Amino acid sequence: MAEKTDSASDLQKTTKVNEQIEDAKKYGIAFGLLLLIFLIGSFGFSLSWILVVFAVWVYKDKTGKAKQLQMQIRSEVADDEKRAIQARVIDLPSWVFFPDKERAEWLNNIVKQMWPFIGDYVEQVLRTTVEPSIKENLPSSLSSFRFEKIDLGERPLRIGGVKMYTEHTKRTEIIMDLDIYYAGDCDIEVGLSRVKAGIENVQLHGTLRVEMKPLISTVPLIGAMTVYFLNMPALEFNMTNIANILDIPGLSGSLRNIIEDQLSQFLVLPNRLVIPMTKEVDLLKLQFPLPKGVLRIGVVEAKNLMRKDVAVFSKGSSDPFCILHVGGQKFKTKTIESNINPVWEIYFEAIVSEPLGQVLDIEMWDEDKGSKDEALGCLSVNIEDVVKKGHIDAWLPLEDAKSGELHLKLVWLTLSDQADAIEEALQESKRLKALVDQQLASALLSVKLDSAKSLPSKKSIAPPHPYCTLSLGHVTKKSKVQVDTTDPVWEEVYFYLVQNPGLQSLDIEVKDKKSSKDLGSVSIALKQLLSAPEMQLEQPFHLDESGPNSSLNLKLCLRILSPGKGHFPKETPKVSNEEVKNGGSHEKVESIGSTSQISEIAIMTDTPIITNGEPVSVDNDLRKRNVTKNSGAEEEDSGLGKVEVTIRYSAQRNKLIVVIHKAINLPGLNSDRTSDPYVRLYLLPDKSKSGRKKTRVLKDQLSPVFDETFEFLCNHDDVQQRVVDLTVKNSVGMFSQSKSFIGQVYIHLSDLDLSKATTTWYPLQIVGAMDVSTVSLQGSHL
């Protein structure tokens, strides 16, 4: 009894002490804030400093809470998947959603048992591979970088689902994809001179591919195991110690980029980790296989993007740019300032090692100088779909965005070993250069840097630390450094995109890392490969300005880029940002033509065709009206655009039915050269408020699609004498200086056969240019 009393007394004392500590913290913070305000006033600092500090604190607090919640959810999934699933349905593992993925709890139990040993292996890799690589990429003043502590913690990664590939695989290989979730309690510290910084609560999510090949008939039955991420995994982390000051917008992104680059160079395609099981396997062939092809990505234009930049006297705009990812390869467009309908017309070319399961990820951002960029949306395209079709040309809607579409042209290029295919590849490159003023590749070069022999070295000095730089055009790559040897062995493979193999050369320099001296060089004209057997050369090349017997052993392989599944359709001329602002791009979409033509394109690409912001469906009721080819579509108008209208009269209901389909080529009346159009209708002579009909307002449109139906009560005897007053207007705000009137047309019902539906394009006119008493039908029947 006495022991229980003492225990209760100790508990009360501990609780009281904790409460006092919390009170001291609270009052200490309040005192610190008051002191800060006093000092700011005493030294005459501006109020703006307080606002800036407050804004940074609010932003960090807001993003920190969201990040902490996400990390907490993933940690719960890692600890107890079943309980987390029952509590939440947001971050479920992939086997719940996808029937082709299986749950592998037995595999998670194996990983849990092996986790301490996996931690030792990761530590070894970080110290022997990643640390030297980081040192090479940092300035000399930061060469003291080192890993002080590497502890993966006790919480292992989890495998959310396993997908086995049974199709499109060889008999001598096993391929599977693992959904990796890591939300561990790792603790990693790095040092720079006397400064220490740390990273903790690392969270990683991605698809890890495991290839077991070749399968052999002797134990262990598997020649080697190859592991890599198909695409860059999602990465989150917290920083500790002095590194916490970097966890603010802008600076934290720099640290994140360094970590992602190192991860990409180690374990994201085209980089692989090969684990040999037998000595007979050619590891170099497994680690650096010849790519399957090249994906040519055309980022053409975008439209109807969200407005992220707020303006006082206008509607605001955005400064969009795109970031593209294909595996570990990253591309970026230029920024188009103050434009929600930007035109880039730029091409990128990505080397694709494995199209099966790999995706093209595109993120669109609004550039904000001096602050964090804001997301405008994103989208993903399965590269396997592009391979099957050969090419895709489509408007794709942006995900995670209220509005916005991106026009992409994707071409799959296969690798041909036929030298005579170079002429066609050069012609295609020349044609594209004339359209977009950009030199694209016609071939792919594979360079195997094997070894060097008899490099120069003085007897009185220790052997050199040789490495190579390999340059082709503007692309330079660097080999690893071999220590204390005149006969280095690298066994590394590099890939280059070649614009014209008949004119370009591969330049290689061998250097000494220790003394920074040149050890020799060689220049190889690529035109030699065009006449070589199978366009390959494997031989020693003599080094210039080196020792008498110095040589470099190389294997060169050239492959010609050839369009897969037929050539890409001819390009249209380049469109400027000004033309897009004025509706040029929408006119180009309208040139697709009839619904049957759109249907053919949809069948060819297996992709939804989008015009004016809405997917076009052949089965849409609004497209089922009986239309014939427009015979007068080319007649001149006033340049205010046209509107498509269907009119018919229902004698049974005594109602005139007017369908407003769409308008094209409207002028941009707002400051950003777009408009917010809507259509207003009267059945003259009635211009009362009750007789007025209006469509909805479509924001930022120059070729809007309304597809709205209106009915006017009118008896059969009077309908022939009535006139439809149709006005297209721009919706403006109270303080806007933009014009509201776009165009107008009067439709005399006496000129129409109201016993059937008549669909007509009407050119819009200026107010006062038409007299309702004299104007006749000014339209072209479809």
C-alpha positions in Angstrom: 0.0 0.0 0.0 2.8 2.3 0.8 4.5 1.5 -2.5 1.3 2.5 -4.4 1.1 5.8 -2.4 4.8 6.6 -3.3 4.2 5.8 -6.9 1.1 8.0 -7.1 3.0 10.8 -5.4 5.9 10.5 -7.9 3.5 10.6 -10.8 1.9 13.7 -9.5 5.3 15.4 -9.1 6.3 14.4 -12.6 3.0 15.7 -14.1 3.4 19.0 -12.2 7.0 19.4 -13.5 5.8 18.8 -17.0 3.1 21.3 -16.7 5.6 23.9 -15.4 7.9 23.2 -18.3 5.0 23.7 -20.8 4.0 26.9 -19.1 7.5 28.2 -19.2 7.8 27.4 -22.9 4.5 29.2 -23.6 5.4 32.3 -21.6 8.9 32.2 -23.1 7.6 32.3 -26.6 5.2 35.2 -25.7 8.1 37.1 -24.1 10.3 36.5 -27.2 7.6 37.8 -29.5 7.1 40.9 -27.4 10.9 41.5 -27.3 11.1 41.1 -31.1 8.4 43.7 -31.6 10.1 46.1 -29.2 13.5 45.7 -31.0 11.8 46.2 -34.4 10.2 49.4 -33.2 13.4 50.6 -31.5 15.6 50.2 -34.5 13.0 51.7 -36.9 12.5 48.7 -39.1 9.6 48.8 -41.6 6.3 47.0 -40.9 6.9 45.1 -44.2 9.6 43.0 -42.4 7.0 41.8 -39.9 4.6 40.9 -42.8 7.3 39.0 -44.7 8.3 37.0 -41.6 4.7 36.3 -40.8 4.0 35.2 -44.4 6.9 32.8 -44.4 5.8 31.4 -41.1 2.2 30.9 -42.2 3.4 29.2 -45.4 5.8 26.9 -43.7 3.2 26.0 -41.0 0.6 25.2 -43.6 2.8 23.0 -45.8 4.4 21.4 -42.8 1.1 20.2 -41.4 0.0 18.7 -44.8 3.4 17.0 -45.1 3.3 15.7 -41.6 -0.1 14.3 -42.1 0.9 12.5 -45.3 4.0 11.1 -43.6 1.9 9.9 -40.6 -0.5 8.1 -43.0 2.4 6.3 -44.8 4.0 5.4 -41.5 0.8 3.8 -40.3 0.6 1.8 -43.6 4.1 0.6 -43.1 3.5 -0.4 -39.4 0.1 -2.1 -39.8 -1.4 -2.3 -43.3 -4.6 -3.9 -42.2 -5.4 -1.3 -39.5 -4.5 1.6 -41.9 -6.8 0.2 -44.6 -9.7 0.0 -42.1 -9.0 3.6 -41.0 -8.5 5.2 -44.4 -9.2 4.4 -48.0 -6.9 7.0 -49.5 -3.4 5.4 -49.6 -4.5 1.8 -50.2 -1.8 -0.5 -51.7 -2.0 -1.2 -55.4 -3.2 -4.8 -55.1 -6.6 -3.4 -53.8 -7.2 -1.5 -57.1 -5.5 -3.6 -59.8 -6.5 -7.2 -60.4 -3.2 -8.0 -62.2 -1.3 -7.2 -59.0 -1.0 -9.7 -56.1 -0.5 -9.2 -52.4 2.8 -10.6 -51.2 2.8 -10.5 -47.5 5.2 -13.4 -47.4 7.7 -11.2 -49.3 7.2 -8.4 -46.7 8.1 -10.9 -43.9 11.3 -11.9 -45.8 12.2 -8.2 -46.2 11.6 -7.6 -42.5 13.9 -10.4 -41.5 16.6 -9.2 -43.9 16.3 -5.5 -43.1 19.4 -5.2 -40.9 21.5 -6.7 -43.6 19.8 -4.6 -46.3 20.8 -1.6 -44.1 24.4 -2.7 -44.1 24.4 -3.0 -47.9 22.8 0.4 -48.4 25.4 2.0 -46.1 28.2 0.3 -48.1 26.7 1.6 -51.4 26.3 5.2 -50.1 29.8 5.3 -48.8 31.6 3.7 -51.8 29.5 4.9 -54.7 27.2 7.8 -53.8 29.6 9.7 -51.6 32.4 9.9 -54.3 29.9 10.8 -56.9 28.6 13.7 -54.8 32.1 14.9 -54.1 32.9 15.0 -57.8 29.8 17.2 -58.5 30.3 19.6 -55.7 32.6 22.6 -55.8 36.2 22.1 -54.5 35.3 24.2 -51.4 32.8 21.5 -50.4 35.0 18.5 -51.2 35.0 17.6 -47.5 31.5 16.2 -47.9 31.0 12.8 -46.1 28.4 10.6 -44.6 28.7 10.8 -40.8 25.9 8.4 -39.9 23.7 6.0 -41.9 21.0 4.2 -40.1 17.9 2.9 -41.9 16.1 2.3 -38.6 14.0 -0.7 -37.6 10.9 0.0 -39.8 11.5 -1.9 -43.2 10.1 -1.0 -46.6 6.9 -2.6 -47.7 5.9 -4.2 -51.0 2.3 -3.0 -51.8 1.8 -5.3 -54.7 3.5 -7.6 -57.2 2.8 -7.8 -60.9 4.2 -10.7 -63.0 4.6 -10.3 -66.7 3.5 -13.4 -68.6 3.2 -11.8 -72.1 5.8 -10.1 -74.2 8.6 -11.8 -72.3 11.2 -14.4 -73.4 11.3 -18.0 -72.1 14.7 -17.3 -70.6 13.6 -14.4 -68.3 11.2 -13.6 -65.4 10.0 -10.0 -65.1 8.0 -8.6 -62.2 7.1 -5.1 -60.9 7.1 -4.3 -57.2 5.2 -1.4 -55.7 7.7 -0.1 -53.1 6.5 1.9 -50.1 9.2 3.2 -47.6 8.1 5.3 -44.7 10.8 4.5 -42.3 12.6 5.9 -39.2 16.0 6.3 -40.9 18.6 8.7 -39.5 21.2 10.0 -41.9 23.8 12.6 -41.1 26.3 14.3 -43.5 29.2 16.5 -42.7 30.8 19.5 -44.4 34.0 20.4 -42.6 32.8 21.0 -39.0 29.1 21.5 -40.0 26.7 18.6 -39.6 23.3 18.2 -41.2 20.8 15.5 -41.2 17.9 13.9 -43.1 15.2 11.8 -41.4 11.7 10.5 -42.0 12.6 9.6 -45.6 9.5 8.4 -47.5 9.8 6.8 -51.0 7.2 5.4 -53.3 7.8 4.0 -56.7 7.7 0.9 -59.0 10.7 -1.2 -58.8 11.3 -3.7 -61.6 13.1 -7.0 -61.0 14.4 -9.0 -63.9 15.8 -12.5 -63.4 17.7 -13.5 -66.5 19.0 -15.4 -68.1 17.5 -18.6 -66.8 20.0 -21.4 -66.9 19.9 -25.2 -66.4 22.4 -25.3 -63.6 22.0 -24.2 -60.0 21.1 -21.5 -59.0 19.0 -21.5 -62.2 19.2 -17.7 -62.5 22.2 -16.1 -64.2 21.7 -12.6 -62.7 19.2 -10.3 -61.1 18.7 -6.8 -62.5 16.9 -4.1 -60.4 15.8 -0.6 -61.3 13.1 2.0 -61.0 11.0 2.4 -64.2 10.3 6.1 -63.3 11.6 8.5 -60.8 10.0 7.5 -57.4 8.2 10.1 -55.3 10.5 11.3 -52.5 9.8 13.1 -49.2 12.0 13.8 -46.2 12.6 16.1 -43.3 15.8 17.9 -42.5 17.5 18.1 -39.1 20.2 20.2 -37.4 21.6 23.0 -39.6 19.9 21.5 -42.7 16.6 22.6 -41.3 17.3 26.1 -42.5 17.2 24.8 -46.0 13.6 23.5 -45.5 12.1 26.7 -47.0 10.8 27.3 -50.5 13.5 27.5 -53.1 16.4 26.2 -51.1 14.8 22.9 -50.2 14.2 22.3 -53.9 18.0 22.5 -54.5 18.7 19.8 -51.9 15.9 17.6 -53.3 17.3 17.9 -56.8 20.7 16.8 -55.6 19.3 13.7 -53.9 17.0 12.9 -56.9 20.0 13.2 -59.3 22.0 10.8 -57.3 19.2 8.3 -57.0 18.5 8.6 -60.7 22.2 8.0 -61.6 22.2 4.9 -59.5 18.8 3.1 -59.8 16.4 4.8 -62.3 16.3 3.8 -66.0 18.5 3.8 -68.0 20.7 3.0 -64.9 20.4 -0.5 -63.4 21.8 -2.5 -60.5 22.9 -5.9 -61.7 23.5 -8.7 -59.1 25.4 -11.6 -60.7 24.5 -15.2 -59.7 27.1 -17.0 -61.9 30.4 -16.1 -63.4 29.4 -16.9 -67.0 26.9 -14.0 -67.3 27.9 -10.9 -69.3 27.2 -8.2 -66.7 27.9 -5.4 -69.1 25.3 -6.6 -71.5 22.7 -6.8 -68.7 23.6 -3.4 -67.2 23.8 -1.5 -70.5 21.6 -3.2 -73.0 20.9 -1.5 -76.4 17.9 0.8 -76.0 14.6 -0.3 -77.5 14.1 3.0 -79.3 13.8 6.8 -79.0 10.6 8.7 -78.0 10.3 12.0 -79.9 8.2 14.4 -77.8 6.6 17.4 -79.4 5.2 19.9 -76.9 3.2 22.0 -79.2 0.9 24.3 -77.2 -1.6 24.5 -74.4 -4.9 26.3 -73.9 -7.3 27.4 -71.2 -4.7 27.2 -68.4 -5.5 28.3 -64.9 -4.8 31.9 -63.9 -2.3 31.8 -61.0 -1.0 35.3 -61.2 -3.5 37.7 -59.6 -4.0 41.2 -61.1 -5.9 44.2 -59.8 -7.4 45.6 -63.0 -7.4 42.5 -65.1 -8.3 38.8 -64.8 -4.7 37.7 -64.2 -2.7 35.2 -66.2 0.1 32.6 -65.8 3.7 32.2 -66.9 3.7 28.5 -67.9 6.5 26.1 -68.5 6.6 22.3 -68.7 8.9 19.7 -67.0 9.1 16.3 -68.7 10.4 13.0 -67.2 11.1 9.8 -69.0 12.8 7.5 -66.4 15.9 9.4 -65.2 15.9 11.8 -68.1 14.5 15.3 -67.5 13.6 18.0 -70.0 12.2 21.6 -69.6 10.5 24.0 -71.9 11.1 27.7 -71.8 8.7 30.0 -69.9 6.0 31.8 -71.8 5.1 34.9 -69.8 1.6 36.2 -69.2 -0.2 33.7 -71.4 -2.8 31.0 -70.6 -2.7 29.8 -74.3 1.0 29.4 -74.8 2.7 28.0 -77.9 6.1 26.2 -77.5 6.5 24.2 -80.7 9.6 22.4 -79.2 10.8 18.8 -79.5 12.6 16.6 -77.0 14.1 13.2 -77.6 14.3 10.6 -74.9 16.2 7.3 -75.1 13.9 4.5 -74.0 15.5 1.4 -72.6 12.2 -0.4 -71.7 8.9 0.9 -72.9 6.9 -1.8 -71.1 5.6 -0.2 -68.0 7.4 3.1 -68.5 5.5 6.5 -68.7 6.1 10.0 -69.9 5.3 12.3 -67.0 4.7 16.0 -67.8 4.2 18.7 -65.1 3.1 22.2 -66.0 4.1 25.0 -63.7 3.5 28.8 -63.3 6.9 30.4 -62.9 7.0 32.8 -60.0 10.3 34.6 -59.6 11.2 35.1 -56.0 8.7 32.6 -54.7 7.7 29.0 -55.2 6.3 28.0 -58.6 2.7 27.0 -58.7 1.3 23.8 -60.3 -0.9 24.2 -63.4 -1.6 20.5 -63.8 0.1 17.3 -64.9 -0.5 14.3 -67.2 1.0 10.9 -67.9 1.3 8.9 -71.2 2.1 5.2 -71.3 5.0 4.8 -73.7 3.8 1.4 -74.6 0.7 2.9 -76.1 2.9 5.2 -78.3 4.9 2.1 -79.4 1.8 0.3 -80.5 0.4 3.2 -82.5 3.7 4.5 -83.8 2.6 8.1 -83.3 0.0 10.1 -81.3 -1.2 13.6 -82.0 -3.8 14.8 -79.5 -5.1 17.4 -77.1 -4.8 15.9 -73.6 -6.6 17.3 -70.5 -4.4 18.3 -67.6 -5.0 16.4 -64.3 -5.2 18.0 -60.9 -6.3 21.3 -62.6 -9.6 23.1 -62.9 -9.0 23.7 -66.6 -6.3 23.3 -69.2 -5.2 21.1 -72.1 -1.9 20.3 -73.7 -1.3 19.5 -77.3 1.3 16.7 -77.7 2.9 15.1 -80.8 4.6 11.8 -79.9 6.6 9.6 -82.3 8.2 6.3 -81.6 11.5 5.8 -83.4 12.9 2.3 -83.7 16.6 1.4 -84.1 17.5 0.2 -87.6 20.8 -1.6 -88.4 20.4 -0.7 -92.1 22.9 2.0 -93.3 20.7 3.0 -96.2 18.0 4.2 -93.8 20.1 7.2 -92.9 19.0 9.2 -96.0 15.3 9.0 -94.9 16.2 9.9 -91.3 18.2 12.9 -92.5 15.3 14.1 -94.7 12.9 13.8 -91.8 15.3 15.8 -89.6 15.7 18.4 -92.2 11.9 18.8 -92.7 11.3 19.2 -89.0 14.2 21.8 -88.8 12.4 23.9 -91.4 9.2 23.8 -89.4 10.4 24.3 -85.8 14.0 25.6 -86.3 15.4 22.8 -84.3 18.0 20.1 -85.3 16.8 16.7 -84.3 18.6 13.3 -84.2 18.8 10.9 -87.1 20.8 8.1 -85.3 21.8 6.7 -81.9 25.4 5.9 -81.0 26.4 3.3 -78.4 30.0 3.7 -77.0 31.5 1.0 -74.9 34.6 2.4 -73.1 36.4 -0.8 -72.3 40.0 -0.1 -71.2 43.3 1.7 -72.0 46.8 0.3 -72.4 50.3 1.7 -71.7 49.3 5.2 -70.6 52.3 7.6 -70.1 53.8 7.7 -66.6 57.1 8.8 -65.2 59.0 6.3 -63.1 59.7 8.8 -60.4 56.1 9.6 -60.0 53.3 7.3 -58.8 51.0 6.0 -61.6 48.2 8.3 -62.7 44.5 8.3 -61.8 43.1 8.1 -65.3 39.6 9.0 -66.4 38.0 9.9 -69.8 35.7 12.6 -71.1 33.7 11.7 -74.2 32.2 14.5 -76.2 29.8 14.4 -79.2 28.3 17.8 -80.2 27.3 19.7 -77.1 27.0 16.5 -74.9 30.0 15.5 -72.8 30.1 12.5 -70.5 32.7 11.5 -67.9 33.9 8.1 -66.9 34.8 6.9 -63.4 38.3 7.5 -62.1 40.7 4.5 -61.9 43.3 4.8 -59.2 47.1 4.3 -59.6 47.2 2.5 -63.0 48.5 2.9 -66.5 46.2 0.1 -67.8 42.8 1.2 -66.5 39.7 -0.9 -67.1 36.4 1.0 -67.1 33.8 -1.2 -68.8 31.3 1.6 -69.1 28.7 2.2 -71.8 27.3 5.6 -73.0 24.6 6.5 -75.5 24.4 9.6 -77.7 21.8 11.0 -80.1 23.5 11.9 -83.4 22.2 14.6 -85.7 24.3 13.7 -88.7 26.7 10.8 -88.5 28.3 11.8 -91.8 29.6 15.1 -90.3 30.0 14.5 -86.6 32.9 13.0 -84.6 33.3 11.4 -81.2 36.1 13.2 -79.3 37.7 11.4 -76.3 40.3 12.8 -73.9 42.2 10.7 -71.3 43.2 12.8 -68.2 44.9 12.3 -64.9 42.7 13.2 -62.0 45.7 13.6 -59.7 47.8 16.0 -61.8 45.1 17.4 -64.1 47.4 16.6 -67.1 46.3 15.2 -70.4 47.3 11.6 -71.1 46.1 11.4 -74.7 43.2 11.9 -77.0 41.5 10.4 -80.1 38.9 11.7 -82.5 36.7 9.2 -84.4 34.7 10.2 -87.4 31.3 8.5 -87.2 31.0 8.2 -91.0 33.4 5.2 -90.6 30.5 3.3 -89.0 28.2 3.8 -92.0 30.4 1.5 -94.1 31.5 -0.9 -91.3 29.9 -4.4 -91.0 26.6 -4.1 -89.1 27.7 -0.4 -88.4 29.9 -1.6 -85.6 33.6 -1.1 -84.7 35.4 -2.9 -81.9 39.2 -2.3 -81.9 42.0 -0.4 -80.1 42.4 3.2 -81.1 45.8 4.8 -80.9 46.0 7.9 -78.6 47.4 11.1 -79.9 49.9 13.1 -77.8 50.4 10.1 -75.6 52.9 7.3 -75.2 54.2 5.4 -78.3 52.1 2.3 -77.4 49.2 4.0 -75.7 45.7 2.9 -77.0 42.1 3.0 -76.0 39.9 0.0 -76.5 36.4 0.9 -77.7 33.3 -0.7 -79.2 31.1 1.6 -81.3 27.7 0.8 -82.6 25.5 3.1 -84.7 21.8 2.6 -85.2 19.5 4.7 -87.5 16.3 6.2 -86.1 13.3 4.9 -88.1 9.6 5.8 -87.4 7.7 2.9 -86.0 4.4 1.8 -87.8 4.6 4.3 -90.6 5.6 7.9 -90.9 4.2 10.7 -88.9 1.6 12.9 -90.7 3.0 16.1 -92.2 3.4 19.0 -89.8 1.4 22.2 -90.0 3.3 25.5 -90.1 4.5 26.9 -86.8 1.9 28.9 -84.9 2.9 31.9 -82.9 1.6 32.8 -79.4 -0.1 35.9 -80.9 -2.0 33.6 -83.3 -3.1 31.4 -80.5 -4.3 34.4 -78.5 -6.4 35.4 -81.4 -7.8 32.0 -82.0 -5.4 30.6 -84.6 -5.0 27.3 -82.9 -8.7 26.8 -82.6 -9.1 27.4 -86.3 -6.5 24.7 -86.9 -8.6 22.3 -84.8 -11.7 23.2 -86.8 -10.0 22.2 -90.0 -10.3 18.6 -88.9 -13.7 18.8 -90.6 -16.7 16.6 -90.3 -17.6 14.1 -87.5 -16.7 11.2 -89.8 -13.2 12.6 -90.1 -12.9 13.0 -86.4 -14.1 9.5 -86.0 -11.3 8.2 -88.3 -8.7 10.1 -86.3 -10.1 8.7 -83.0 -9.9 5.2 -84.4 -6.3 5.8 -85.6 -5.0 7.1 -82.3 -7.3 5.4 -79.9 -7.3 8.7 -78.1 -10.2 11.1 -77.3 -10.1 13.9 -79.8 -10.7 17.2 -78.0 -11.9 20.4 -79.8 -12.6 23.6 -78.0 -12.2 22.1 -74.6 -14.8 19.3 -75.0 -14.3 15.6 -76.1 -16.0 14.9 -79.4 -18.1 11.8 -79.4 -19.6 10.4 -82.6 -22.6 9.2 -80.7 -23.4 12.6 -79.1 -27.1 13.4 -79.7 -26.2 16.9 -80.6 -24.0 15.6 -83.5 -26.8 13.3 -84.9 -28.6 16.1 -86.7 -28.8 15.8 -90.5 -26.1 18.0 -91.9 -24.6 18.3 -95.3 -21.3 19.7 -96.4 -21.0 23.4 -96.0 -21.2 24.9 -99.5 -20.7 28.5 -98.5 -18.2 28.3 -95.6 -15.6 30.4 -97.5 -17.8 33.5 -98.0 -16.3 36.7 -96.6 -17.3 38.0 -93.3 -16.4 41.0 -91.1 -13.7 39.1 -89.2 -15.8 38.9 -86.0 -16.2 35.1 -86.3 -19.1 32.8 -87.1 -21.8 31.1 -85.1 -23.5 27.7 -85.9 -27.2 27.6 -85.2 -30.0 25.0 -85.8 -33.6 26.3 -86.1 -36.9 24.3 -86.4 -40.5 24.8 -85.6 -42.7 22.4 -83.7 -46.3 22.8 -84.9 -47.7 20.4 -82.3 -46.2 22.5 -79.4 -46.4 25.9 -81.1 -42.8 26.5 -80.3 -39.8 27.8 -82.2 -36.7 25.8 -81.2 -33.2 27.4 -81.5 -30.1 25.4 -80.8 -26.8 27.4 -80.4 -24.1 24.9 -81.2 -20.8 26.8 -81.3 -18.8 29.8 -82.5 -15.4 30.0 -84.1 -12.7 32.7 -84.6 -14.1 35.2 -82.2 -11.9 38.2 -81.5 -10.1 38.4 -78.1 -11.4 41.5 -76.3 -9.8 41.1 -72.9 -6.3 42.2 -71.9 -4.9 38.7 -72.4 -6.5 38.6 -75.9 -9.1 36.0 -74.9 -12.9 36.5 -74.4 -15.6 35.2 -72.1 -18.4 34.8 -74.7 -22.1 34.0 -74.3 -25.0 34.3 -76.7 -28.1 36.5 -76.1 -31.3 35.8 -78.1 -34.6 37.7 -78.8 -37.5 36.8 -81.0 -38.3 40.1 -82.6 -40.2 42.3 -82.3 -40.4 41.1 -78.6 -37.4 42.6 -76.7 -38.9 42.4 -73.2 -36.9 41.0 -70.3 -39.1 37.9 -70.2 -38.4 37.2 -73.9 -34.6 37.3 -73.5 -32.7 34.0 -73.6 -29.0 33.6 -72.8 -26.4 30.8 -72.9 -23.9 30.2 -70.2 -20.6 32.1 -70.2 -17.6 30.2 -71.3 -14.4 31.6 -69.9 -11.3 32.3 -72.0 -12.7 30.9 -75.2 -12.3 32.1 -78.8 -14.1 29.1 -80.3 -16.7 28.2 -77.6 -19.0 25.1 -77.8 -22.4 25.9 -76.2 -24.8 23.2 -77.5 -27.7 24.8 -75.7 -31.4 24.7 -76.7 -34.0 27.5 -76.3 -37.7 27.6 -77.0 -39.9 30.5 -78.0 -43.7 30.3 -77.7 -45.1 31.4 -81.1 -48.2 30.4 -83.1 -47.8 29.0 -86.6 -49.4 32.0 -88.5 -47.0 34.5 -87.0 -43.7 32.6 -87.0 -42.9 33.4 -90.6 -43.0 37.1 -89.8 -40.6 36.9 -86.9 -36.8 37.6 -86.8 -34.3 36.0 -84.4 -31.9 38.6 -83.0 -28.7 36.8 -82.0 -25.9 38.6 -80.3 -22.6 37.2 -79.2 -21.2 39.2 -76.2 -18.2 39.2 -74.0 -18.9 39.0 -70.2 -17.1 41.8 -68.4 -16.8 42.9 -64.8 -18.0 46.1 -63.3 -14.6 47.8 -63.4 -13.3 46.1 -66.6 -12.3 48.2 -69.6 -12.9 45.4 -72.0 -15.5 45.7 -74.7 -18.7 43.7 -74.3 -20.0 43.5 -77.9 -18.5 40.8 -80.2 -21.0 40.5 -83.1 -24.7 40.2 -84.1 -26.8 38.6 -86.7 -30.5 38.8 -87.6 -32.2 35.6 -88.9 -35.4 36.0 -90.9 -37.5 33.0 -90.3 -39.3 33.6 -93.6 -36.2 32.6 -95.4 -36.1 29.2 -93.7 -38.0 25.9 -94.3 -39.3 25.5 -90.7 -40.8 22.1 -91.4 -37.4 20.6 -90.9 -34.3 21.4 -88.8 -31.9 23.7 -90.7 -28.3 24.1 -89.5 -26.4 27.2 -90.7 -23.2 29.0 -90.1 -23.9 32.8 -89.7 -21.1 35.4 -90.0 -21.3 37.9 -87.1 -21.7 41.6 -88.1 -21.1 44.9 -86.4 -24.1 46.7 -84.7 -25.7 49.0 -87.1 -24.3 47.3 -90.2 -27.6 45.3 -90.6 -31.1 46.5 -90.9 -33.7 44.1 -89.5 -36.3 45.2 -92.0 -34.1 44.6 -95.1 -31.6 41.9 -94.2 -32.1 38.6 -95.8 -30.6 35.2 -94.8 -26.9 35.8 -94.2 -25.6 32.4 -93.6 -24.4 29.2 -95.3 -26.6 26.1 -95.0 -24.7 23.0 -94.0 
